[in-house]
C-alpha cells in the first residue's frame, strides 16, 4: 500500500509558501503512451451505445423544435434570430440537406411526426451521435496526456461512455453533444501542447510545437461557435496559459526576446485564431440567411435593409412635406412601427388603440398635417391648397391614421399597462368629419438639428412632444393584453428615455413627388457592424429568458442530480417517456472527487502556513498541476451559472460534468498509482461494471421497476410512461 508519509517541519528560518509547494512538486511524466487498440475499442463500443435505435422516437423531442427548425431556415435562407452562435445549427442544416431535407417541415411542436413528411431525422440525429461516440476516446487520450495510468484513463473513458445524460443528449438534434466534443478537443489539444512544450526533444516554434497550439485555438473557436458556453473553455486555457507564461518569466535561462516570442505565439494561436474561426461562421451565417424572415424584427432597420425581401432595401422619398403618407418606426426598440386599428382600449378612455406593430401593415400609415386653427373654441383645418410645404423642426403637427382618419391623441389619462402618473394614454381620436382638438397637437423636435431644419426620411431621428400634456410619444418592450393582440404599448412619457421617445420615417410618399424628388435609403452596414449588432441582440434575448419552465432548475441542484428534464412523453399507441437524468453513481462519485481534491488542497495550504509540508503524496502531487487545470475547467464551466438569472436546465451542467469525471480519474490514479497493473485493471473493471449497470435505454419494463428507480423524490418521470419508453 502506498500512503501518506509523516509530515516534516521546515528548518528554522525557512518559509514554505503555497507557491513554493506547487513549484517543489515532482511533476508526472506527461504524455503516457496512447493505445490505438483501446481507442478503436472505445469508438466501437460507443457507437453501439449511441447509435442503438436512433430512430426512436419518430417524433420531435424537446429542443429539436428549435434546432431542427433552424436547420430548415438555413436551407430556405430565411433569416432567424437565436441566442446561440451558428456553427452547430449550420452542421445540422448541412447534414439534413445532404440527407434530402428540403426545409419545409418546421419542427413546430414536441411530438410532431417525422415519418409522414419523410424528414431525414435519423441522419440529423446521427451528427450529435457521432460526436458523442468520439467523446469517450477523446477523454481517454486527454487523460493519458495528463499522466493518468492506462487503467485510470480507460475508467474515465468508460464513465463518459456510459453516462445516461451524455448518451441521451447525444442521440437527439441538440447542440450540447457538439459543444462538449469541441470543448473536450480543445482540452485534448492543449494537453498535447503541454506534453510537447515540456519535451526536451521538441524545440519551441518548430512545426511539432506549433501544431497542437494551433489546434487548440481552432477547437476553442469551434466550441464558442456552437454556444457561448465555449467562452468558459477559453477562460480555462487562458488561465493555464497565463500560469505557463508566469512560470517562464521566472526562468532566467529564457532570454527576454524568446519570452516575447512565446507570448506572441500564444496570443496568435489562442486569441487571434479562435476569433477568426468564430467570425468565419458568422460570415457564413449572414451569407446563407439572405431572405427576409421572422428574425428581422429583432434587428435595426439598417441591418434589415441588407436582407432581400425586407422591404427596406429600396429607397424612399427624402423630403417630408405636409400631406405626406408616412410609415413611422420606433427607434429605441424592435417593436416596429406606429400602428392603429379599429379596436378600442378596454380601459381608460375606451378610444381607438395606438400600438407598435413589428410588420408592414396597411394600418401603420399616417398622414402628417399642420396644426389646427382654433378660434373661440372652434377648430378648423388649415387648407394646403396644393402647396408643397416642408415639415420643419419645431413645427406643431398632427398625425392622421390613413384607414380610420382618427388623429394621434393624448390626454390626462394613464396608459393602459404602465399605469403611472408620468405615463399618459395615447389613442386615435376623431373622425373624417370632425377636425379634432388641441389634444391632437404634437411639437416636432428633430434630434441634433437647429430650429427650422427640414425633416427628412430615414436619416433623421425625431421626438414628438404633446403640446398640452408636456409628455413625449414613447414606446417600450412592454406588451399590451390579448385585447390589443399582445402588441407593444405606446404611451406619452414625461420622463422617457431618449432612445425610447425617438422615431424615424421609414417610408414617405406624396402625390406631388416625382422622379426629380430626392430619394434616400438605409446605408448598408459592414460585416463587423452586423457582427456587433447581432451579438447585442443575442445577449439581450438571452438575458430576457427569465420565464419559468416546468423542468428548469438552479445550478446548486445539478451536481447531485436533484432533478432531471422530461424531454418527450407520449400516450398510446406509442406510450413512453424520455427523461434526461445522469448516471447517479457516477455523478455522486464525481462530486466526491471534487470534495477530495478541495480537501487535499486546503490541507496543503493550512500545513504550509504552519511550516509543514508533505514529504510525498506522490500520486496526487505528481499530477497536481494537471489536477488544477481540470478543477479550474470544472469551476469555469459551473460557477458562472450561479450569477445568471435566465432560465437554466440540467443539461447546462454537462460540460462541467465532463471535467468532473476527468477530475475523478485523478482520484482513482492517486489511489491506485502504486498498485500492480493487475490490481489497477481489476479495480477499474469493478467500478466500470457499477457504472454500466445504472445505464439504461429505458427499455420496456413494468411500472413497479420504474418506481424503484426513483432514488430521489424530485425525479418526476412518469413511471407508467417510462415503463414503455422504447
Beta strands, then each sheet from edge to edge (+ up, - down):
strand 1: 8-9
strand 2: 316-317
strand 3: 325-330
strand 4: 337-344
strand 5: 352-357
strand 6: 365-370
strand 7: 373-375
strand 8: 378-380
strand 9: 396-401
strand 10: 407-414
strand 11: 423-429
strand 12: 442-446
strand 13: 462-466
strand 14: 472-479
strand 15: 488-493
strand 16: 503-509
strand 17: 519-520
strand 18: 565-570
strand 19: 576-580
strand 20: 612-613
sheet 1: 1+ 20-
sheet 2: 2+ 17-
sheet 3: 13+ 12- 9+ 6- 3+ 16-
sheet 4: 4+ 5- 11+ 10-
sheet 5: 4+ 5- 15+ 14-
sheet 6: 7+ 8-
sheet 7: 18+ 19-
end
